[in-house]
Amino acid sequence: MSVVATPGQPGDPAGTGPLHAPVHAAQQGPVPMPRGRRRTELAMLVFAVAVVLFAYASVGLSMTGRIPAGILGYGLAFALLMLLAHLAIRWLAPWADPLMLPLAALLNGLGIVMIYRLQQSGRDGNAGRVISTMSTSSTVLQVIWSTVGVAAFIAVLALVREPRTLQRYTYTLGAVGLVLLAIPALLPSSLSEVNGAKVWISVGGFSVQPGEFAKLALAVFFAGYLVAKRDVLSLAGRRVLGIDLPRARDLGPVLIAWGASLLILVFETDIGTSALFFGMFLVMLYVATQRTSWLLIGGVLFVSGAYVASKLFAHVHERVDIWLHPFAAQNVYHSSYQLVQGLYGMGYGGVLGTGLGNGQPYWTPLVQSDFIFTAFGEELGLTGLMAILLIYGLIAERGLRAAVAVRDPFSKLLAAGLSFVLALQVFVIVGGVTRLIPLTGITTPFLSQGGSSLVASWMLIALLMRISDTARRPAPQPIQEEGMTQVVRGG
Amino acid sequence: MNRALRRISLVVLAMFLLLLLSVNYVQAFEPSSLAVQRGNARVFSQQYQYQRGSILTSNNKTIAESVHVKGIYAYQRSYPDPLVYAPVTGYDSLYSATGIEKTEDKFLSGSDPQLTVHNLIDLVTGKPRRGATVQLTVNSAAQTAAYNALKETGLPSGAVALDPKTGAVLALASYPTFNPNKYATFNSAQLKRADNRYLKDPAQPLLNRAINQTFPPGSTFKVVTSSTAFSTGNYNQQTRVYAPTNLKLPGTTKELINFDNLPCDNGSNPTGNGKVPFIYAFTVSCNTVFGNLGMQLGDNAIRQQAVKFGMNDANLRIPLPVSASSYPPIPGNDPALTAYSAIGQYSDQVTPLQEAMFSAAIANNGTLMTPYMVQKVTAPDLTPLETAQPTPLGQTVSPSVAANVSQMMVDVVKQPYGTAHNTAFLPNIAIAAKTGTAQNGANNTGLDDAVFTCFAPVSNPQIAVGVIVKGGGLGADASAPIAVKIIQAYLASQAK
């Protein structure tokens, strides 16, 4: 490339210009400093906070005819929280992608608004009663969890100053991830099972889903492991039907990951998490080795495993049954009730939705967690859902863009794994509630009620922003002397 | 690795495209089919999210309305005068509806295609959707008088008043009745309790006795028998007819007798074997005369006349469905049974509405107008959607026959010896009537039903009334005063 290209120039709006291009500087006056686009971020953040406040006011106006009294308190708290995150980015990751924080803030805020709205309407729309697993302090709790989430976000940015440093903890984090995953399976059901899924650590009314954090730990582990082994794993073995198959002795890691995901499936009755981990591993393996054969092998393994599981295990079989026959008389008031009520809600909302506070999302069981997407569908309509999907899509694609831009292979893999797992999680839950694929109960990132998912999602965003900050950070400017006109950087 | 990353980006893009397609399918294409699936509580409760139309009487009294309430349902049905109008409005509950609430539901709920454009405009302009207003022909003065009079008897009873010139239902009352407000609750347990209590009540409060219970017409059926006789051309009101004290019936040892076994004697028939004028026999209601007439006219001729008056019709809707009043075929044309049928006994059955229709047809020169209750339907923006057009149900008798029968009915009230003179004669309003005291029960052991049919004022008939009080005894004693109260209340309200 012979054209002078500087990251963050006006002609490069996203600021992700090719960093490996030599930087020609000081030929036409002062050095053009690449911009961090923090002001863009702030402007979009103000917009996101405004949307959230309007949504909150709209709920109050619909349900009681008044702007909710809490708008000043909650509004200020939320705005302050997001401002803190923004200031932390200015300080800790000034070159990071400017889109991520506003997008995450918008989702987080809309989630709080919906939880407030559901708490207000109560079970079956009866304001005097609370929806199952909700309480009269659900909104406050969600705000507190958001605070913890933003704190975790800042902590990750502060502690991980270079993504590569995480590589040192590859195996430690791998072990941590496995332990986190395994704890609920080993604990007695009384401490680990909520609504049929054995994925919790629940002590004294305080519940944590360790799987949400295991996701992050394992992403680091996979990235570290695959960077180390990718040369071996990409060695070609036999060639069948034009595809280079890996050597049989290299199949070990795939089989172990597959086995682990099947164990989750069986012992934690959690198909969603199982699919999530295996999918993340496969995609990272593919990115590391560039071998399509890994995707095929993994795909075949997963589909055959899921098929056998659906034959062997009642809870898996039931998921397939209600996916195929949700409206059957024997299902509609029982096993498929939740799915069907969610669909009714979305259908009731139609293209434009009923407006926040005007629908009846409270008929859908667990609407505040697994099915919160359908509540948005009901009240914001198809229009709102498409906007929310685009927000998720943007986060995932910006994450992948950071992966492309960053030079260090470990960071590349980590960004790819995190971005993909976020996209996959949205795919699994949204595909599940819209009956695109069999329903599996996992949280909707940022929107669902619950602390673990929210905190883990903020940490995920922090990691992605850290990687994009590294990718977009200009090389240290050499001391400029008169006459020295060119700096040639390696890349 | 970047090539693989770009491919993964495309995979992620494809995943989100699939999700977009999926939500588009669910929310843009599927809603209509989802709306009709089992257990869709949202669509079900949607009807309570906007204001259902009101039901008004002809003089603009609101008898059913939707009022704004707190809770998941925004509007709740309320019936301001529940007991009086229950047989008219019916109820609209979470699970079912009756009465006008059911028959006019498409207007009241706003789902009628004629309202689609209004609803769309309301949606765009942000006005809340509302149902159409249904105005009935029922007059609140007549209806209140009817209900209160029935209630005073304390007996199961029904009354209907018609405008003989149009067929408009002026009153439609039933006793004992129910409180439709009990059905307007959103508490399904309460609703079920209330419904069960009414269903198990032996008094059958949910039964609309005005149009859905039939009783033997007794002597009021002599209006039909007389009409049949006059229509043959062989009789008029002065024709002298055979009037035995005891009428021997062929093929049986039983004899038909008059009320209290009295002779049919106007002073010229002391032996009880001679003849009396037709009008006299009608005025004092001689069973033997009409039993004998029935045998001479024959079962078929009487039935054809009864059908012209609206009997044997199971399809009448006003728009409430009306139970058929029946004049069934006589097995083997048995003359004895024909004699009983001709005086409104044996298997004859009529509703109070049918009683009102007898008088209405006679009052309107023989033309029976189709009874109807809905005067007009008005959209929320006050555009009229439907206005009732009175239509004849049929010509029951020629105007001259009607005039003959009418004069006889006048005598029933006017003549001091007429059966209704003591209870229906008013100095200021000329009423024409026929009384009936119907025996029933096994071997006629049950209490007599009191039946009454009439119209007024004679010179310019404005109201025709049919009243039946089960177990009330003499029609003249139990039912006539009820009809009189309805007539007085209605004419007074019209005079204002």
Interface residues (C-beta under 8 A of the other chain):
Chain A: S121 D124 G125 N126 A127 V283 Y286 V287 A288 Q290 F327 A329 V332 Y333 Y337 V340 Q341 L343 Y344 G345 M346 G347 Y348 G349 G350 V351 G359 Q360 Y362 W363 G377 E378 G381 L382 L385 M386 L389 L390 Y392 G393 A396 E397 L400 R401 A403 V404 P409 K412 L413 A416 S419 F420 A423 L424 V426 F427 V430 G431 T434 R435 L436
Chain B: M1 N2 R3 A4 L5 R6 I8 S9 V11 V12 L13 M15 F16 L18 L19 L20 S22 V23 N24 Y25 V26 Q27 A28 E30 P31 L34 A35 Q37 R38 G39 N40 A41 R42 V43 S45 Q46 G71 I72
